[in-house]
Amino acid sequence: MKKIFLDEILPFVSKPGRYLGNEWNAVHKDWESVQVKVALCYPDVYELGMSNLGLQILYSIINQREDSLAERVYAPGLDMEEILRKRGIPLFSLESRRPLGDFDIIGFTLQHELSYTNILNILNLGGIPLRSRDRDGNFPLIIAGGPCASNPEPLADFVDAFVLGDGEDVIGEIVDTYREYRGKGALKALAKVPGVYVPSFYEVNYGEDGTIERLNIKEDGIPENIEKRVADLELSCYPLAPLVPLIDISQNRLNLEIQRGCPHSCYFCQSHAVYGPCRVRSKERLLEIAEASLISTGYDEISLTSLSSTDYPEIEGLISELLARYEKNHTSISLPSLRPDGFSLELAVRVQKVRKTGLTFAPEAGSERLRRLIGKEISDEDFISTISQAYNAGWRLVKLYFMIGLPTEKEEDIEAIIGLVKELKIRHKNLNFNITIAPFVPKPHTPFQWLPMEKLTELRRKKDHLSRRLPAHVKGHNVEASFLEAVFSRGDRRLAEVLEKAWEMGCRFDQWKEHFRFNIWMESFSQCATDPDFYVYRKRDSEELLPWSHLIYGPVRNSATISSKLDF
Amino acid sequence: MDTIERIKIEYSKKGPIRYIGHLDLMHTLFRALKRAELPVSYTQGFNPRIKCSFSPALPLGFESEAEYMELYLEKKIDITSSIDNLQKNLPEGLTVHNIDRLSLFGKSMNAKIRAVAYRVNLSRFYGNLSDSAKREDLEEKARIFLDRDEISIVDKKGKRVNVRPLILDIQVERNGSIRLLLKTMRGLNINPRIIVRALLGVKDEELAFVEFTREKFLFY
């Protein structure tokens, strides 16, 4: 198909810089010279997608191969979508501006359940039938990976294969397999690649009560369970020339992933299962990566990314060495995800020499009892003393994250959040807080996976109460959006219809407040005669076959020990 | 380290990169300078920044053959090799034409702008201008336009402003372009879209296929 000409489109869209494809370090390969062409799609806006490290890693690995190329696609803005539809232009990749349908493989990253309508929209804009069964061998294979692949069942009818766990090693095996078999014929071979789940080889039978009765394997040689992949961080590929955007994006700096997984095992947190086990890159390797990629990008800020940076064993040495090498070049270091303790604060003080950034802590719950129950062990006393140290070190604004609707949560736990912040305000009048309140969503592969989510009415009441009473600037997550997140993170294949219906009725960018339409979603559930409460409010029996029971993310820390603490 | 030199980097902005706005372009150039390892000076203080200034913001979507950046350095550089080195580190569409040494304490270039010349390609909007009837029609329009004492437009705040004194010249070219020479007053530059809109009597959205190129700055 012919290439798309930007001049016909860009004068009519906002933020045209999203669609240029000529970022620094973008790879433009000769289309005819390779055997396997992969479009890597991030189903949300450019500014988020460009900030995602996983896609940059895959982009780099595929483009290093001589036999394949990777190009990028982000969810087009609504104005762009309108123009494409009106003029009958198929959605195209940024680099070669070829229609999506020209690629062999389309890879989606599943970062968030509320991006699913964007996945359908991208396929549709690319002229690709939504359902796997409607696509013959002339269409690209649709593959998806990322955190939400830990329960991909709501997408099972749309996606040909899911990748569980780290993508670094398996991506090469997927390209090799595709190259050998090509088209749909590759699926049977892919189903045997460790970590690859091809849902069409499995059939789900439901019982009368709506729960899963059994999972049938439809062909010989297809594995009963699929275990997620774990890459060796030290040996695996890391992009030394990452893409540098030409417009501002949400993480506009060099991402240096120092550690994957988290040494802590907070019971509410899915990251433990999805990104674990906790692995580190050596200090020597990180310094090599930093040196090469600062030169290749020109960035003036390095972010030491991980789920808990201060747990990196050589964190002090790493920071000292980076500062010694690059501070004179006006390059700063940022440390996301600090734990609320004195050591983290000392590190934060050290990296603030060049540029002052915010300080963020996530105590998650207001009372010590509840924090202990969710595995977030920090005493009120330690927390208050850390914040006081931050104040004395010069910070005047601290961001805090709390959850509501946690298991066993009582009024006194909610009051404890207010008490904690008030106590801090009494001690430090000039210290201001930005507080984010998020509803707790019980997630697959966590010890809380069997629990119901708290009722929307209660969550709304708690959120409003906190917003009124907290002496701080309070930002509350949309509780209806969390409800939908609970449906799709814990849902099964029967949700495909609901998802497609909601997309048909115009749902897009559901994680954006200004685009989220809860009434359309509820209308869609009702038209499909599907009860969302079944997925959200039902307590699962510990023997129940869950939609994700055949997907192995390491042993789920059950239950017996934790549920003994819960009065359910 | 001390600042010992001020230079002027002249460059053009063409092709798709014209859809990158002023602020984003600044960051893109800062990163290119860093990749090229030019010995740039930084400001003092808590948030050190590269000591520099840019030619006036180019509207989004405009090409330019006349952009410049004034930059302070802490070391002497070799001009020829620096041009090559910087060029190798610039994204597609940005081309360095020249680097000049300026006197360290002189007036900034932006304070010396007298007028700005633009080329406006109307061929995708107005049809083929090699058709002489069409060209004569446009020439006539320009003549009438320039004969007026007052051309009032409504600015962003809803105030009526007479822009006639800002128009120094309009010429219709054979190749389908018009050339505008617009005066800079008290450091302020008028967007040529406003003038073209008034000249042709059309709305802004109708100008989507009109191609604007900044050709030249005229200095005092």
Interface residues (C-beta under 8 A of the other chain):
Chain A: L6 L10 P11 F12 P16 G17 L20 N22 E23 W24 V244 L246 I247 D248 N252 I295 S296 T297 G298 Y299 D300 N329 H330 V354 R355 K356
Chain B: P16 I17 Y19 I20 G21 L23 D24 H27 T28 F30 R31 A32 L33 K34 R35 Y42 F46 N47 P48 L60 G61 N89 P91 E92 G93 A208 F209
